[in-house]
Amino acid sequence: MAELKIGRIMLGVCQTNCYFLYREGSNRVIFIDPADNGDYLYQALKSKGFEVEAILLTHGHFDHIWGCSKLRQLTGAKVYALDKEEPLLLDAGLNISENAGRACTVKANEFVKDGDILTIMDISCKVLATPGHTQGSCCYYFEEGGILISGDTLFLESVGRTDFPTGSMSTLSHSIQEKLAGLPDETKVYPGHGDATTIGHERRYNPFWKE
């Protein structure tokens, strides 16, 4: 089976990382967190010969969903999110898009639950519910490639803020201990903002990491 590859597009007012995963030699991608400007994302992928098979959301904040509806419209791809995030996705106040100047809501096509194995094409990932940044934040663990898409749960030597609606630092800390601490040190972590890291590095140097 061909190697699992990952690409990144960074855009938006918050410089959000959007990721796309695909098998080497394939033009079908799983796209994660369309941060803004769905037209641009569609054209950027199309220019490289890629087509979007599915859209995964790590959480529902405006800077991760502003491009979602347009990208879905242009590609016909289904949108997946954790079930606990539905209220935030459907409320422009809770997802802060209203305060950010462009009210936005997204209705996911399919909701996933903690522990689900999501298989799209021939690529599988495990859904890890990691509430704390929001009540329905989640990470996607692609064990085959040793890849964790962490959204705003875990950053390089930091974590996502918890002062927005449905956020909780104690809950976020518990999520890291319960869901992420057991992953192998060599797992590559791709966060919603900033540079990539590894579980091992965060275990050693992240001041918010407690085991």
N, CA, C and O of each residue as an XYZ file, in Angstrom:
844
protein
N       0.844     -1.198      0.000
C       0.000      0.000      0.000
C       0.877      1.245      0.000
O       1.888      1.296      0.700
N       0.490      2.249     -0.786
C       1.282      3.469     -0.913
C       1.339      4.236      0.403
O       0.445      4.124      1.242
N       2.394      5.007      0.567
C       2.639      5.751      1.797
C       1.604      6.858      1.992
O       1.153      7.486      1.035
N       1.241      7.079      3.258
C       0.328      8.161      3.614
C       1.112      9.469      3.663
O       2.154      9.559      4.313
N       0.596     10.482      2.964
C       1.277     11.774      2.881
C       0.380     12.857      3.476
O      -0.838     12.695      3.552
N       0.990     13.955      3.891
C       0.231     15.073      4.455
C       0.731     16.383      3.868
O       1.935     16.589      3.710
N      -0.215     17.272      3.545
C       0.119     18.602      3.078
C      -0.538     19.643      3.962
O      -1.454     19.337      4.725
N      -0.061     20.883      3.855
C      -0.593     21.958      4.696
C      -0.824     23.209      3.861
O      -0.021     23.551      2.993
N      -1.924     23.880      4.135
C      -2.192     25.219      3.622
C      -2.517     26.084      4.835
O      -3.415     25.752      5.609
N      -1.796     27.190      5.006
C      -2.049     28.075      6.139
C      -2.711     29.350      5.631
O      -2.209     29.985      4.704
N      -3.833     29.725      6.234
C      -4.506     30.940      5.790
C      -5.472     31.441      6.851
O      -5.718     30.780      7.860
N      -6.020     32.645      6.592
C      -7.013     33.219      7.490
C      -6.417     34.208      8.467
O      -5.199     34.317      8.604
N      -7.304     34.935      9.150
C      -6.866     35.987     10.076
C      -6.084     35.422     11.255
O      -5.295     36.132     11.879
N      -6.302     34.146     11.560
C      -5.601     33.509     12.686
C      -4.476     32.589     12.213
O      -3.925     31.815     12.996
N      -4.142     32.682     10.929
C      -3.079     31.834     10.378
C      -3.292     30.367     10.763
O      -2.431     29.721     11.360
N      -4.452     29.883     10.404
C      -4.850     28.517     10.747
C      -4.233     27.517      9.786
O      -4.158     27.759      8.581
N      -3.794     26.399     10.329
C      -3.262     25.307      9.514
C      -4.408     24.433      9.011
O      -5.171     23.879      9.801
N      -4.518     24.317      7.692
C      -5.433     23.361      7.079
C      -4.580     22.216      6.546
O      -3.543     22.450      5.925
N      -5.006     20.994      6.784
C      -4.221     19.833      6.354
C      -5.016     18.989      5.365
O      -6.246     18.955      5.390
N      -4.276     18.314      4.497
C      -4.909     17.325      3.624
C      -4.030     16.084      3.566
O      -2.812     16.165      3.405
N      -4.687     14.929      3.703
C      -3.995     13.644      3.720
C      -4.394     12.830      2.506
O      -5.541     12.863      2.061
N      -3.422     12.098      1.977
C      -3.655     11.313      0.765
C      -2.582     10.241      0.646
O      -1.537     10.307      1.294
N      -2.859      9.269     -0.184
C      -1.843      8.252     -0.463
C      -0.976      8.719     -1.627
O      -1.465      9.290     -2.602
N       0.305      8.464     -1.498
C       1.221      8.814     -2.572
C       0.733      8.184     -3.882
O       0.485      6.980     -3.953
N       0.604      9.010     -4.900
C       0.128      8.534     -6.189
C      -1.366      8.699     -6.390
O      -1.870      8.501     -7.496
N      -2.088      9.065     -5.321
C      -3.537      9.264     -5.425
C      -3.853     10.755     -5.479
O      -3.098     11.573     -4.954
N      -4.959     11.104     -6.109
C      -5.360     12.513     -6.171
C      -6.549     12.812     -5.256
O      -7.074     13.925     -5.278
N      -6.978     11.844     -4.460
C      -8.111     12.026     -3.550
C      -7.600     12.326     -2.146
O      -6.755     11.605     -1.616
N      -8.119     13.393     -1.548
C      -7.610     13.822     -0.254
C      -8.716     13.904      0.792
O      -9.889     14.101      0.475
N      -8.306     13.747      2.043
C      -9.139     14.063      3.202
C      -8.679     15.432      3.682
O      -7.509     15.612      4.019
N      -9.591     16.396      3.717
C      -9.225     17.768      4.076
C      -9.693     18.067      5.495
O     -10.814     17.733      5.878
N      -8.815     18.702      6.269
C      -9.123     18.953      7.678
C      -9.085     20.450      7.978
O      -8.086     21.124      7.731
N     -10.188     20.949      8.513
C     -10.338     22.330      8.981
C     -10.152     23.380      7.878
O      -9.113     24.037      7.821
N     -11.153     23.540      7.001
C     -11.098     24.592      5.973
C     -11.290     25.968      6.592
O     -12.420     26.424      6.764
N     -10.201     26.621      6.924
C     -10.207     27.798      7.792
C     -10.920     29.005      7.201
O     -11.574     29.755      7.925
N     -10.800     29.198      5.894
C     -11.378     30.387      5.272
C     -11.299     30.216      3.755
O     -10.567     29.363      3.253
N     -12.051     31.026      3.043
C     -11.935     31.139      1.593
C     -11.971     29.785      0.885
O     -10.969     29.318      0.342
N     -13.137     29.180      0.908
C     -13.294     27.868      0.283
C     -12.951     27.856     -1.193
O     -12.460     26.853     -1.711
N     -13.207     28.977     -1.884
C     -12.842     29.079     -3.303
C     -11.337     28.921     -3.484
O     -10.874     28.182     -4.353
N     -10.583     29.630     -2.645
C      -9.123     29.560     -2.735
C      -8.623     28.149     -2.449
O      -7.762     27.632     -3.161
N      -9.166     27.531     -1.405
C      -8.740     26.181     -1.064
C      -9.019     25.214     -2.209
O      -8.181     24.379     -2.547
N     -10.192     25.336     -2.794
C     -10.565     24.473     -3.913
C      -9.607     24.646     -5.086
O      -9.141     23.663     -5.661
N      -9.316     25.890     -5.438
C      -8.431     26.155     -6.571
C      -6.991     25.724     -6.275
O      -6.296     25.214     -7.154
N      -6.550     25.933     -5.028
C      -5.185     25.538     -4.654
C      -5.002     24.022     -4.771
O      -3.974     23.548     -5.254
N      -6.003     23.274     -4.328
C      -5.940     21.821     -4.441
C      -6.070     21.380     -5.899
O      -5.350     20.494     -6.359
N      -6.991     22.007     -6.608
C      -7.212     21.644     -8.007
C      -5.964     21.873     -8.846
O      -5.665     21.095     -9.751
N      -5.238     22.943     -8.541
C      -4.023     23.255     -9.307
C      -2.950     22.186     -9.142
O      -2.060     22.059     -9.983
N      -3.036     21.413     -8.054
C      -2.102     20.313     -7.815
C      -2.703     18.965     -8.217
O      -2.099     17.913     -8.006
N      -3.902     19.018     -8.800
C      -4.548     17.796     -9.262
C      -5.314     17.043     -8.201
O      -5.678     15.886     -8.412
N      -5.576     17.682     -7.039
C      -6.250     17.004     -5.943
C      -7.756     17.238     -5.966
O      -8.233     18.291     -6.390
N      -8.492     16.233     -5.499
C      -9.932     16.327     -5.317
C     -10.254     15.946     -3.872
O      -9.633     15.045     -3.308
N     -11.226     16.635     -3.281
C     -11.561     16.425     -1.865
C     -12.618     15.337     -1.729
O     -13.708     15.433     -2.293
N     -12.277     14.310     -0.975
C     -13.191     13.196     -0.730
C     -14.040     13.432      0.515
O     -15.208     13.046      0.551
N     -13.462     14.062      1.532
C     -14.165     14.299      2.797
C     -13.534     15.480      3.513
O     -12.364     15.799      3.303
N     -14.328     16.128      4.365
C     -13.864     17.248      5.174
C     -14.062     16.895      6.641
O     -15.178     16.597      7.065
N     -12.987     16.926      7.414
C     -13.057     16.651      8.852
C     -12.838     17.944      9.625
O     -11.980     18.751      9.267
N     -13.612     18.135     10.680
C     -13.456     19.308     11.536
C     -12.945     18.868     12.904
O     -13.472     17.928     13.500
N     -11.916     19.553     13.398
C     -11.436     19.265     14.749
C     -12.289     19.967     15.798
O     -12.420     19.485     16.923
N     -12.868     21.109     15.428
C     -13.813     21.827     16.289
C     -14.482     22.913     15.462
O     -14.194     23.061     14.275
N     -15.376     23.674     16.090
C     -16.228     24.558     15.328
C     -15.936     26.033     15.381
O     -16.773     26.828     14.953
N     -14.778     26.444     15.890
C     -14.492     27.880     15.919
C     -14.409     28.456     14.512
O     -14.045     27.766     13.560
N     -14.755     29.743     14.401
C     -14.848     30.415     13.097
C     -13.602     30.239     12.243
O     -13.702     30.075     11.027
N     -12.431     30.270     12.867
C     -11.178     30.228     12.104
C     -10.837     28.818     11.631
O      -9.772     28.597     11.054
N     -11.728     27.873     11.870
C     -11.553     26.513     11.356
C     -12.705     26.105     10.429
O     -12.666     25.034      9.823
N     -13.745     26.971     10.317
C     -14.916     26.574      9.521
C     -15.332     27.595      8.464
O     -16.225     27.306      7.666
N     -14.726     28.764      8.430
C     -15.189     29.814      7.523
C     -15.191     29.373      6.056
O     -16.003     29.859      5.269
N     -14.306     28.472      5.688
C     -14.265     28.014      4.299
C     -15.010     26.719      4.052
O     -14.996     26.191      2.940
N     -15.661     26.204      5.087
C     -16.219     24.850      5.018
C     -17.380     24.728      4.038
O     -17.369     23.855      3.169
N     -18.367     25.582      4.168
C     -19.569     25.448      3.339
C     -19.248     25.593      1.857
O     -19.783     24.852      1.032
N     -18.380     26.541      1.512
C     -18.021     26.739      0.117
C     -17.223     25.560     -0.425
O     -17.447     25.124     -1.554
N     -16.293     25.044      0.374
C     -15.511     23.897     -0.081
C     -16.411     22.680     -0.268
O     -16.237     21.920     -1.220
N     -17.362     22.495      0.626
C     -18.315     21.396      0.479
C     -19.146     21.580     -0.794
O     -19.364     20.629     -1.545
N     -19.603     22.799     -1.027
C     -20.417     23.079     -2.213
C     -19.653     22.771     -3.500
O     -20.213     22.213     -4.444
N     -18.380     23.136     -3.531
C     -17.582     22.970     -4.745
C     -17.149     21.528     -4.979
O     -16.905     21.129     -6.118
N     -17.052     20.750     -3.913
C     -16.501     19.399     -4.046
C     -17.531     18.293     -3.861
O     -17.333     17.171     -4.327
N     -18.638     18.611     -3.177
C     -19.616     17.570     -2.863
C     -19.183     16.671     -1.725
O     -19.818     15.648     -1.466
N     -18.110     17.037     -1.041
C     -17.576     16.209      0.053
C     -18.455     16.320      1.291
O     -19.018     17.380      1.565
N     -18.573     15.228      2.036
C     -19.275     15.246      3.313
C     -18.402     15.882      4.391
O     -17.176     15.774      4.370
N     -19.069     16.548      5.336
C     -18.385     17.160      6.473
C     -18.625     16.304      7.713
O     -19.762     15.948      8.021
N     -17.540     15.977      8.422
C     -17.600     15.164      9.635
C     -17.142     16.003     10.831
O     -16.217     16.807     10.717
N     -17.796     15.808     11.973
C     -17.412     16.477     13.213
C     -17.827     15.608     14.388
O     -18.658     14.711     14.244
N     -17.245     15.878     15.551
C     -17.632     15.154     16.758
C     -19.049     15.536     17.156
O     -19.430     16.702     17.053
N     -19.830     14.566     17.609
C     -21.228     14.821     17.940
C     -21.408     15.918     18.983
O     -22.368     16.686     18.918
N     -20.489     15.994     19.947
C     -20.627     16.978     21.031
C     -20.426     18.424     20.546
O     -20.704     19.368     21.285
N     -19.948     18.595     19.317
C     -19.675     19.938     18.809
C     -20.848     20.527     18.034
O     -20.774     21.674     17.591
N     -21.923     19.773     17.862
C     -23.037     20.257     17.056
C     -23.599     21.594     17.538
O     -23.824     22.477     16.710
N     -23.839     21.787     18.857
C     -24.395     23.079     19.293
C     -23.513     24.256     18.916
O     -24.028     25.307     18.533
N     -22.216     24.111     19.014
C     -21.298     25.200     18.707
C     -21.248     25.470     17.207
O     -21.191     26.625     16.784
N     -21.268     24.416     16.409
C     -21.255     24.584     14.955
C     -22.477     25.344     14.458
O     -22.403     26.065     13.463
N     -23.593     25.184     15.147
C     -24.855     25.769     14.702
C     -25.173     27.117     15.350
O     -26.255     27.665     15.138
N     -24.238     27.656     16.139
C     -24.482     28.900     16.863
C     -23.337     29.880     16.594
O     -22.212     29.663     17.044
N     -23.629     30.959     15.857
C     -22.598     31.929     15.487
C     -22.060     32.703     16.682
O     -20.987     33.301     16.610
N     -22.803     32.690     17.774
C     -22.298     33.307     18.998
C     -21.292     32.411     19.692
O     -20.217     32.856     20.094
N     -21.651     31.143     19.830
C     -20.755     30.202     20.499
C     -19.462     29.978     19.727
O     -18.399     29.827     20.329
N     -19.544     29.954     18.385
C     -18.324     29.693     17.614
C     -17.541     30.962     17.293
O     -16.539     30.927     16.579
N     -18.015     32.082     17.834
C     -17.334     33.386     17.809
C     -17.307     34.031     16.432
O     -16.720     35.101     16.277
N     -17.918     33.420     15.436
C     -17.901     34.019     14.101
C     -18.653     35.352     14.069
O     -18.285     36.268     13.334
N     -19.698     35.441     14.867
C     -20.479     36.678     14.932
C     -19.623     37.827     15.430
O     -19.635     38.913     14.850
N     -18.882     37.591     16.500
C     -18.001     38.623     17.055
C     -16.819     38.913     16.139
O     -16.247     40.002     16.186
N     -16.455     37.947     15.311
C     -15.323     38.131     14.403
C     -15.723     38.875     13.135
O     -14.875     39.144     12.284
N     -17.012     39.213     12.997
C     -17.442     40.053     11.905
C     -18.050     39.339     10.712
O     -18.457     39.984      9.746
N     -18.118     38.011     10.768
C     -18.725     37.267      9.658
C     -19.413     36.044     10.229
O     -18.813     34.976     10.344
N     -20.676     36.210     10.585
C     -21.423     35.108     11.211
C     -21.450     33.892     10.291
O     -21.667     34.005      9.085
N     -21.225     32.732     10.890
C     -21.106     31.511     10.106
C     -21.561     30.314     10.943
O     -21.215     30.204     12.119
N     -22.323     29.439     10.339
C     -22.666     28.162     10.970
C     -22.460     27.054      9.948
O     -22.483     27.287      8.740
N     -22.259     25.850     10.457
C     -22.053     24.685      9.590
C     -22.851     23.516     10.147
O     -22.765     23.217     11.338
N     -23.605     22.871      9.318
C     -24.301     21.645      9.703
C     -23.528     20.470      9.130
O     -23.471     20.296      7.912
N     -22.941     19.674      9.987
C     -22.163     18.524      9.522
C     -23.073     17.498      8.862
O     -24.238     17.354      9.233
N     -22.535     16.793      7.889
C     -23.279     15.700      7.256
C     -23.329     14.470      8.136
O     -24.327     13.751      8.184
N     -22.224     14.244      8.835
C     -22.135     13.072      9.708
C     -21.389     13.433     10.987
O     -20.378     14.135     10.967
N     -21.922     12.930     12.102
C     -21.262     13.131     13.389
C     -20.609     11.832     13.833
O     -21.166     10.745     13.682
N     -19.414     11.978     14.385
C     -18.660     10.825     14.877
C     -18.582     10.900     16.391
O     -18.823     11.947     16.993
N     -18.239      9.772     16.992
C     -18.151      9.683     18.445
C     -16.732      9.297     18.862
O     -15.947      8.783     18.066
N     -16.433      9.557     20.112
C     -15.131      9.196     20.668
C     -14.851      7.711     20.454
O     -15.688      6.863     20.763
N     -13.688      7.409     19.933
C     -13.286      6.019     19.733
C     -13.666      5.434     18.393
O     -13.223      4.338     18.050
N     -14.487      6.153     17.619
C     -14.860      5.660     16.293
C     -13.624      5.507     15.403
O     -12.684      6.297     15.487
N     -13.639      4.498     14.567
C     -12.646      4.365     13.508
C     -13.316      4.832     12.223
O     -14.257      4.211     11.730
N     -12.815      5.923     11.703
C     -13.383      6.522     10.508
C     -12.529      6.110      9.309
O     -11.334      6.401      9.264
N     -13.144      5.432      8.342
C     -12.423      4.997      7.153
C     -12.990      5.695      5.933
O     -14.172      5.564      5.616
N     -12.135      6.435      5.256
C     -12.504      7.162      4.049
C     -11.534      6.739      2.955
O     -10.317      6.843      3.111
N     -12.086      6.264      1.850
C     -11.272      5.595      0.831
C     -10.605      4.415      1.520
O     -11.291      3.565      2.088
N      -9.277      4.350      1.480
C      -8.566      3.282      2.181
C      -7.700      3.856      3.297
O      -6.685      3.269      3.671
N      -8.110      5.011      3.825
C      -7.377      5.671      4.905
C      -8.244      5.665      6.161
O      -9.396      6.097      6.132
N      -7.684      5.176      7.256
C      -8.438      5.083      8.509
C      -7.805      5.943      9.591
O      -6.584      6.084      9.660
N      -8.656      6.512     10.432
C      -8.163      7.243     11.596
C      -9.084      6.971     12.768
O     -10.249      6.612     12.597
N      -8.544      7.147     13.957
C      -9.328      6.995     15.176
C      -9.726      8.366     15.690
O      -8.896      9.272     15.768
N     -10.985      8.516     16.039
C     -11.494      9.772     16.585
C     -11.218      9.805     18.086
O     -11.646      8.920     18.827
N     -10.500     10.833     18.523
C     -10.195     11.002     19.942
C     -10.895     12.263     20.438
O     -10.484     13.372     20.099
N     -11.936     12.104     21.230
C     -12.615     13.264     21.813
C     -11.688     13.906     22.833
O     -11.265     13.257     23.790
N     -11.370     15.188     22.628
C     -10.463     15.900     23.533
C     -11.078     17.233     23.942
O     -10.545     18.289     23.599
N     -12.190     17.201     24.670
C     -12.831     18.456     25.076
C     -11.909     19.292     25.948
O     -11.011     18.786     26.621
N     -12.167     20.589     25.907
C     -11.362     21.521     26.705
C     -11.223     22.851     25.989
O     -11.588     23.893     26.534
N     -10.698     22.826     24.769
C     -10.679     24.050     23.961
C     -12.119     24.430     23.632
O     -12.509     25.590     23.766
N     -12.902     23.449     23.203
C     -14.359     23.541     23.144
C     -14.903     22.212     23.672
O     -14.145     21.261     23.862
N     -16.193     22.149     23.903
C     -16.775     20.928     24.457
C     -16.729     19.764     23.471
O     -16.773     18.603     23.878
N     -16.641     20.067     22.183
C     -16.630     19.012     21.178
C     -15.354     18.959     20.368
O     -15.353     18.451     19.246
N     -14.266     19.477     20.916
C     -12.975     19.369     20.227
C     -12.569     17.910     20.108
O     -12.853     17.096     20.987
N     -11.900     17.592     19.005
C     -11.387     16.234     18.861
C     -10.084     16.250     18.073
O      -9.742     17.233     17.417
N      -9.372     15.139     18.156
C      -8.163     14.918     17.375
C      -8.397     13.693     16.490
O      -9.228     12.840     16.801
N      -7.669     13.618     15.408
C      -7.751     12.471     14.501
C      -6.380     11.794     14.457
O      -5.379     12.405     14.080
N      -6.359     10.521     14.852
C      -5.099      9.778     14.939
C      -5.017      8.776     13.798
O      -5.769      7.803     13.747
N      -4.093      9.034     12.892
C      -3.832      8.146     11.765
C      -2.659      7.245     12.157
O      -1.501      7.555     11.875
N      -2.976      6.134     12.804
C      -1.938      5.273     13.373
C      -0.973      4.776     12.311
O       0.230      4.682     12.556
N      -1.489      4.460     11.143
C      -0.643      3.940     10.071
C       0.537      4.871      9.764
O       1.660      4.409      9.560
N       0.277      6.174      9.735
C       1.329      7.130      9.431
C       1.966      7.760     10.647
O       2.857      8.599     10.519
N       1.507      7.356     11.851
C       2.024      7.977     13.069
C       1.716      9.466     13.107
O       2.556     10.276     13.500
N       0.498      9.819     12.693
C       0.102     11.222     12.543
C      -1.075     11.535     13.462
O      -2.064     10.804     13.483
N      -0.964     12.620     14.219
C      -2.075     13.137     15.024
C      -2.413     14.541     14.543
O      -1.574     15.441     14.597
N      -3.638     14.725     14.073
C      -4.131     16.070     13.769
C      -4.799     16.572     15.041
O      -5.854     16.073     15.431
N      -4.187     17.558     15.687
C      -4.584     17.894     17.058
C      -5.497     19.111     17.162
O      -5.933     19.451     18.262
N      -5.799     19.782     16.036
C      -6.638     20.968     16.140
C      -6.037     21.971     17.114
O      -4.834     22.232     17.085
N      -6.878     22.532     17.975
C      -6.387     23.487     18.973
C      -6.296     22.859     20.356
O      -6.280     23.564     21.365
N      -6.238     21.537     20.400
C      -6.045     20.851     21.684
C      -4.597     20.932     22.131
O      -4.320     21.235     23.291
N      -3.664     20.661     21.212
C      -2.247     20.602     21.562
C      -1.431     21.358     20.529
O      -1.555     21.123     19.327
N      -0.587     22.276     21.014
C       0.330     23.029     20.168
C       1.771     22.678     20.540
O       2.020     21.945     21.497
N       2.699     23.210     19.775
C       4.109     23.097     20.130
C       4.340     23.817     21.453
O       4.281     25.044     21.527
N       4.605     23.028     22.504
C       4.903     23.524     23.842
C       3.791     24.426     24.397
O       4.053     25.332     25.187
N       2.561     24.167     23.978
C       1.428     24.933     24.495
C       0.137     24.169     24.221
O       0.156     23.051     23.708
N      -0.974     24.791     24.572
C      -2.304     24.219     24.299
C      -3.219     25.352     23.849
O      -2.863     26.526     23.945
N      -4.401     24.986     23.357
C      -5.365     25.987     22.942
C      -5.945     26.741     24.123
O      -6.004     26.226     25.239
N      -6.370     27.961     23.862
C      -6.962     28.773     24.922
C      -8.314     28.191     25.326
O      -8.963     27.491     24.548
N      -8.718     28.491     26.541
C      -9.955     27.893     27.067
C     -10.928     28.937     27.607
O     -11.840     28.606     28.365
N     -10.735     30.206     27.217
C     -11.591     31.274     27.729
C     -12.740     31.612     26.788
O     -13.456     32.585     27.021
N     -12.928     30.831     25.736
C     -14.065     30.999     24.835
C     -15.221     30.118     25.304
O     -15.021     29.247     26.151
N     -16.433     30.326     24.768
C     -17.579     29.508     25.186
C     -17.310     28.008     25.091
O     -16.751     27.532     24.103
N     -17.701     27.286     26.103
C     -17.589     25.829     26.297
C     -16.159     25.375     26.589
O     -15.908     24.172     26.663
N     -15.211     26.309     26.757
C     -13.831     25.935     27.063
C     -13.616     25.676     28.545
O     -14.339     26.210     29.386
N     -12.615     24.850     28.865
C     -12.278     24.533     30.260
C     -10.855     24.007     30.324
O     -10.540     22.984     29.716
N      -9.994     24.700     31.059
C      -8.605     24.263     31.160
C      -8.475     22.935     31.904
O      -7.653     22.100     31.525
N      -9.262     22.727     32.943
C      -9.179     21.463     33.673
C      -9.626     20.306     32.784
O      -9.062     19.213     32.847
N     -10.639     20.550     31.959
C     -11.096     19.515     31.033
C     -10.049     19.245     29.963
O      -9.825     18.093     29.592
N      -9.412     20.286     29.468
C      -8.366     20.121     28.453
C      -7.193     19.328     29.013
O      -6.663     18.442     28.343
N      -6.790     19.642     30.230
C      -5.701     18.907     30.868
C      -6.040     17.428     31.005
O      -5.200     16.560     30.769
N      -7.284     17.157     31.391
C      -7.726     15.766     31.518
C      -7.720     15.071     30.164
O      -7.355     13.898     30.075
N      -8.116     15.770     29.118
C      -8.132     15.178     27.773
C      -6.738     14.763     27.338
O      -6.555     13.690     26.764
N      -5.753     15.615     27.611
C      -4.373     15.300     27.238
C      -3.899     14.067     27.987
O      -3.289     13.174     27.400
N      -4.178     14.018     29.277
C      -3.751     12.862     30.075
C      -4.426     11.580     29.611
O      -3.784     10.536     29.487
N      -5.727     11.670     29.356
C      -6.505     10.473     29.063
C      -6.325      9.987     27.628
O      -6.273      8.781     27.386
N      -6.229     10.925     26.663
C      -6.283     10.534     25.259
C      -4.953     10.634     24.519
O      -4.715      9.875     23.580
N      -4.092     11.549     24.923
C      -2.874     11.774     24.145
C      -1.614     11.217     24.790
O      -0.662     10.866     24.094
N      -1.604     11.134     26.112
C      -0.386     10.691     26.807
C      -0.006      9.257     26.459
O       1.161      8.884     26.577
N      -0.966      8.452     26.033
C      -0.674      7.058     25.708
C      -0.164      6.830     24.301
O       0.177      5.702     23.947
N      -0.104      7.877     23.489
C       0.376      7.728     22.117
C       1.897      7.594     22.101
O       2.566      8.107     22.997
N       2.450      6.917     21.101
C       3.909      6.756     21.023
C       4.624      8.098     20.908
O       4.108      9.039     20.305
N       5.819      8.175     21.495
C       6.605      9.415     21.465
C       6.862      9.909     20.054
O       6.914     11.116     19.818
N       7.023      8.982     19.111
C       7.384      9.381     17.750
C       6.193      9.896     16.936
O       6.359     10.321     15.792
N       4.998      9.859     17.521
C       3.816     10.359     16.812
C       4.007     11.820     16.435
O       4.319     12.653     17.286
N       3.821     12.124     15.165
C       3.951     13.496     14.675
C       2.648     14.248     14.924
O       1.573     13.772     14.559
N       2.741     15.411     15.540
C       1.575     16.202     15.904
C       1.464     17.412     14.973
O       2.387     18.219     14.866
N       0.317     17.519     14.307
C       0.066     18.641     13.403
C      -1.049     19.494     13.997
O      -2.219     19.120     13.920
N      -0.698     20.644     14.592
C      -1.679     21.458     15.318
C      -2.410     22.449     14.421
O      -2.026     22.670     13.273
N      -3.466     23.038     14.963
C      -4.258     24.001     14.224
C      -3.550     25.323     13.976
O      -3.928     26.073     13.076
N      -2.531     25.613     14.765
C      -1.753     26.838     14.601
C      -0.299     26.532     14.962
O      -0.031     25.736     15.862
N       0.618     27.157     14.269
C       2.027     26.987     14.600
C       2.655     25.764     13.968
O       2.085     25.125     13.084
N       3.865     25.456     14.456
C       4.674     24.398     13.859
C       4.302     23.018     14.362
O       3.723     22.863     15.438
N       4.644     22.020     13.567
C       4.435     20.625     13.954
C       5.386     20.250     15.088
O       6.406     20.905     15.302
N       5.038     19.197     15.801
C       5.858     18.722     16.911
C       5.688     17.209     17.015
O       5.187     16.580     16.083
N       6.093     16.626     18.121
C       5.874     15.201     18.368
C       5.329     15.015     19.776
O       5.484     15.884     20.634
N       4.699     13.890     20.001
C       4.203     13.579     21.337
C       5.362     13.542     22.327
O       5.239     14.046     23.443
N       6.486     12.949     21.929
C       7.639     12.871     22.819
C       8.152     14.238     23.237
O       8.486     14.454     24.402
N       8.215     15.158     22.289
C       8.677     16.514     22.605
C       7.719     17.182     23.586
O       8.155     17.819     24.545
N       6.426     17.039     23.350
C       5.448     17.661     24.248
C       5.470     17.028     25.626
O       5.282     17.707     26.636
N       5.700     15.725     25.663
C       5.782     15.039     26.956
C       6.910     15.637     27.805
O       6.796     15.746     29.026
N       7.990     16.017     27.138
C       9.161     16.533     27.862
C       9.108     18.039     28.119
O       9.564     18.502     29.164
N       8.556     18.807     27.173
C       8.747     20.248     27.229
C       7.463     21.074     27.326
O       7.539     22.287     27.518
N       6.321     20.471     27.203
C       5.081     21.247     27.269
C       4.705     21.512     28.722
O       4.457     20.563     29.465
N       4.655     22.772     29.150
C       4.349     23.060     30.560
C       2.932     22.683     30.973
O       2.636     22.612     32.166
N       2.053     22.439     30.005
C       0.684     22.070     30.311
C       0.482     20.543     30.357
O      -0.603     20.060     30.681
N       1.537     19.804     30.029
C       1.439     18.346     29.964
C       1.627     17.766     31.368
O       2.649     17.994     32.015
N       0.654     17.038     31.813
C       0.742     16.416     33.134
C       0.370     14.952     33.007
O      -0.647     14.605     32.406
N       1.209     14.095     33.581
C       0.916     12.654     33.549
C       1.004     12.107     34.964
O       0.795     10.912     35.178
